[in-house]
Amino acid sequence: AEEAAAAAVEQVLSDGGTLLWQRYLERKAWGFAADAAVNAIASGVKLCFVPHDEGERQEGEAWDVEEEPEPGVIDSWAR
């Protein structure tokens, strides 16, 4: 009788421990999945808005297209 009772208690404790562990993992999985999703979205947004250096702009300096330079003198090596 004692052996049967000990086996029953052992089974109840084992099954209870398994259920508690599964519930613990389910709670942790939700938080982990949410953190992973937020981190992935934040990384994507950071890639869209990469900071850049404005540079040192001089007064009156324009970024227009310059005129094409004059071609060099043709020498004996040119074909």
N, CA and C of each residue as an Amber inpcrd file, in Angstrom:
protein
   237
   0.8240000  -1.1830000   0.0000000   0.0000000   0.0000000   0.0000000
   0.8710000   1.2510000   0.0000000   1.9690000   1.1960000   0.7810000
   2.8560000   2.3520000   0.8440000   3.5530000   2.5870000  -0.4990000
   3.9060000   1.4910000  -1.1450000   4.5580000   1.6150000  -2.4510000
   3.6100000   2.2260000  -3.4760000   2.3530000   1.8310000  -3.4510000
   1.3570000   2.3670000  -4.3770000   1.1290000   3.8430000  -4.1010000
   1.0770000   4.2150000  -2.8160000   0.8810000   5.6160000  -2.4610000
   2.0870000   6.4440000  -2.8740000   3.2890000   5.9150000  -2.6510000
   4.5110000   6.6210000  -3.0450000   4.5660000   6.7870000  -4.5590000
   4.1440000   5.7570000  -5.2980000   4.1300000   5.8370000  -6.7600000
   3.1110000   6.8780000  -7.2230000   1.9560000   6.9250000  -6.5580000
   0.9290000   7.9000000  -6.9320000   1.4090000   9.3180000  -6.6460000
   2.0310000   9.5220000  -5.4790000   2.5590000  10.8450000  -5.1460000
   3.6470000  11.2380000  -6.1340000   4.5190000  10.3050000  -6.4800000
   5.5900000  10.5700000  -7.4410000   5.0110000  10.9510000  -8.8100000
   3.9500000  10.2470000  -9.2240000   3.3090000  10.5390000 -10.5060000
   2.6650000  11.9250000 -10.4890000   1.9830000  12.2730000  -9.3970000
   1.3330000  13.5800000  -9.2760000   2.3890000  14.6860000  -9.2990000
   3.4640000  14.5070000  -8.5600000   4.5230000  15.5120000  -8.5340000
   5.1990000  15.6460000  -9.8990000   5.4230000  14.5330000 -10.5540000
   6.0710000  14.5590000 -11.8730000   5.1830000  15.2620000 -12.9000000
   3.8950000  14.8820000 -12.9300000   2.9680000  15.5140000 -13.8790000
   2.7700000  16.9970000 -13.5500000   2.6860000  17.3260000 -12.2740000
   2.5460000  18.7320000 -11.8700000   3.7640000  19.5460000 -12.2620000
   4.9470000  18.9820000 -12.0600000   6.1740000  19.6750000 -12.4630000
   6.2260000  19.9020000 -13.9590000   5.7920000  18.8960000 -14.7180000
   5.7750000  19.0240000 -16.1790000   4.8060000  20.1230000 -16.6100000
   3.6240000  20.1540000 -16.0010000   2.6480000  21.2010000 -16.3370000
   3.1650000  22.5880000 -15.9720000   3.7660000  22.6950000 -14.7900000
   4.3230000  23.9890000 -14.3990000   5.4110000  24.4290000 -15.3570000
   6.2760000  23.5320000 -15.7870000   7.3530000  23.8630000 -16.7120000
   6.7950000  24.3020000 -18.0720000   5.7560000  23.6080000 -18.5470000
   5.1410000  23.9890000 -19.8210000   4.5080000  25.3730000 -19.7390000
   3.8210000  25.6730000 -18.6590000   3.2190000  26.9960000 -18.4850000
   4.2920000  28.0760000 -18.4100000   5.3830000  27.7840000 -17.7250000
   6.5060000  28.7260000 -17.6170000   7.0730000  29.0310000 -18.9990000
   7.2790000  27.9820000 -19.8040000   7.8110000  28.1870000 -21.1580000
   6.8370000  28.9640000 -22.0410000   5.5400000  28.7070000 -21.8890000
   4.5500000  29.4390000 -22.6750000   4.5720000  30.9300000 -22.3370000
   4.7040000  31.2670000 -21.0480000   4.7830000  32.6800000 -20.6500000
   6.0470000  33.3240000 -21.1890000   7.1620000  32.6140000 -21.1230000
   8.4290000  33.1620000 -21.6110000   8.4310000  33.2860000 -23.1330000
   7.8100000  32.3480000 -23.8280000   7.8050000  32.3600000 -25.3010000
   7.0940000  33.6030000 -25.8240000   6.0000000  34.0210000 -25.2050000
   5.2600000  35.1960000 -25.6600000   6.1220000  36.4480000 -25.5530000
   6.7850000  36.6250000 -24.4270000   7.6500000  37.7900000 -24.2430000
   8.8230000  37.7850000 -25.2010000   9.4160000  36.6110000 -25.4030000
  10.5490000  36.5110000 -26.3250000  10.1250000  36.8280000 -27.7500000
   8.9850000  36.2930000 -28.1660000   8.5060000  36.5530000 -29.5280000
   8.1910000  38.0340000 -29.7210000   7.5940000  38.6520000 -28.7230000
   7.2800000  40.0740000 -28.8290000   8.5580000  40.9090000 -28.8960000
   9.5470000  40.5940000 -28.0600000  10.8240000  41.3220000 -28.0970000
  11.5290000  41.1460000 -29.4310000  11.5210000  39.9250000 -29.9620000
  12.1730000  39.6680000 -31.2440000  11.4950000  40.4480000 -32.3670000
  10.1620000  40.5010000 -32.3540000   9.4280000  41.2400000 -33.3890000
   9.7130000  42.7400000 -33.2910000   9.7240000  43.2740000 -32.0800000
   9.9980000  44.7020000 -31.9080000  11.4140000  45.0310000 -32.3540000
  12.3750000  44.1920000 -32.0030000  13.7640000  44.4280000 -32.4170000
  13.9190000  44.3620000 -33.9370000  13.2180000  43.4300000 -34.5830000
  13.2950000  43.3290000 -36.0450000  12.7070000  44.5670000 -36.7120000
  11.5880000  45.0480000 -36.2080000  10.9600000  46.2400000 -36.7890000
  11.8210000  47.4700000 -36.5330000  12.3680000  47.5870000 -35.3320000
  13.2230000  48.7350000 -35.0130000  14.4750000  48.7390000 -35.8840000
  15.0440000  47.5720000 -36.1480000  16.2200000  47.5000000 -37.0190000
  15.8770000  47.9440000 -38.4390000  14.7200000  47.5410000 -38.9290000
  14.2990000  47.9600000 -40.2600000  14.0930000  49.4620000 -40.3520000
  13.5150000  50.0420000 -39.3210000  13.2990000  51.4940000 -39.3100000
  14.6410000  52.2220000 -39.2480000  15.5770000  51.7190000 -38.4520000
  16.8970000  52.3490000 -38.3650000  17.6100000  52.3110000 -39.7130000
  17.4070000  51.2440000 -40.5040000  18.0220000  51.1700000 -41.8290000
  17.4240000  52.2100000 -42.7770000  16.1700000  52.5590000 -42.5690000
  15.5300000  53.5570000 -43.4320000  15.9860000  54.9760000 -43.1140000
  16.4240000  55.2220000 -41.9150000  16.8070000  56.5630000 -41.4850000
  18.2550000  56.5710000 -40.9940000  19.1840000  56.2690000 -41.8990000
  20.6000000  56.2330000 -41.5510000  21.1040000  57.6710000 -41.3910000
  21.7390000  57.9880000 -40.2660000  22.2650000  59.3500000 -40.1000000
  23.4370000  59.5830000 -41.0630000  23.5690000  60.7980000 -41.5230000
  24.6500000  61.1180000 -42.4530000  25.2340000  62.4800000 -42.1030000
  26.4320000  62.7080000 -42.5720000  27.1390000  63.9520000 -42.3110000
  26.7100000  64.9910000 -43.3410000  26.2870000  66.1350000 -42.8820000
  25.8540000  67.2010000 -43.7790000  27.0330000  67.8290000 -44.5110000
  28.2300000  67.7040000 -43.9710000  29.4050000  68.2910000 -44.6030000
  29.5670000  69.7480000 -44.2210000  30.6600000  70.3130000 -44.6590000
  30.9330000  71.7160000 -44.3760000  30.6490000  72.5280000 -45.6270000
  29.5430000  73.1890000 -45.6550000  29.1280000  73.9420000 -46.8310000
  29.6290000  75.3800000 -46.6970000  30.2860000  75.8580000 -47.7390000
  30.7840000  77.2360000 -47.7840000  29.6580000  78.1530000 -48.2560000
  29.7350000  79.4140000 -47.8850000  28.7470000  80.3940000 -48.3360000
  28.8310000  80.5330000 -49.8570000  27.7250000  80.4500000 -50.5260000
  27.6800000  80.6400000 -51.9640000  28.1230000  79.4150000 -52.7550000
  28.5140000  78.3640000 -52.0920000  28.9710000  77.1650000 -52.7990000
  27.7570000  76.4040000 -53.3080000  27.7970000  76.0540000 -54.5650000
  26.6880000  75.3200000 -55.1570000  27.1910000  73.9610000 -55.6430000
  26.3180000  73.0110000 -55.6490000  26.6760000  71.6690000 -56.1040000
  26.1670000  71.4650000 -57.5320000  26.4730000  72.3970000 -58.3850000
  26.0520000  72.2930000 -59.7760000  27.0480000  71.4540000 -60.5530000
  26.6310000  71.0670000 -61.7710000  27.5100000  70.2940000 -62.6410000
  28.5820000  71.2240000 -63.1970000  29.8320000  70.7850000 -63.1080000
  30.9300000  71.6040000 -63.6220000  31.0640000  71.4110000 -65.1250000
  31.7690000  72.3510000 -65.7450000  32.0050000  72.2120000 -67.1750000
  33.0100000  71.0910000 -67.4120000  32.8990000  70.4910000 -68.5880000
  33.7870000  69.3840000 -68.9280000  35.1990000  69.9150000 -69.1730000
  36.2340000  69.2180000 -68.6930000  37.5990000  69.7140000 -68.8820000
  38.0580000  69.5680000 -70.3380000  39.0610000  70.3520000 -70.6800000
  39.6370000  70.2760000 -72.0310000  40.4090000  68.9710000 -72.1770000
  40.3110000  68.3060000 -73.3150000  41.0710000  67.0660000 -73.4970000
  42.5720000  67.3540000 -73.5500000  43.3560000  66.3680000 -73.1270000
  44.8050000  66.5200000 -73.1150000  45.3870000  66.4950000 -74.5240000
  46.6380000  66.8980000 -74.6230000  47.3290000  66.9350000 -75.9200000
  47.6650000  65.5030000 -76.3340000  47.4310000  65.1840000 -77.6020000
  47.7230000  63.8510000 -78.1130000  49.2270000  63.7510000 -78.3490000
  49.8460000  62.7030000 -77.7980000  51.2870000  62.5280000 -77.9630000
  51.5620000  61.2820000 -78.7940000  52.8340000  60.8490000 -78.8490000
  53.2350000  59.7270000 -79.7070000  52.6770000  58.3820000 -79.2110000
  52.2380000  58.3200000 -77.9590000  51.7250000  57.0710000 -77.4310000
  50.2520000  56.8720000 -77.7920000  49.5780000  57.9080000 -78.2190000
  48.1650000  57.7950000 -78.5510000  47.9880000  57.0830000 -79.8890000
  46.9500000  56.3830000 -80.0630000  46.6970000  55.7110000 -81.3350000
  45.5180000  56.3210000 -82.0120000
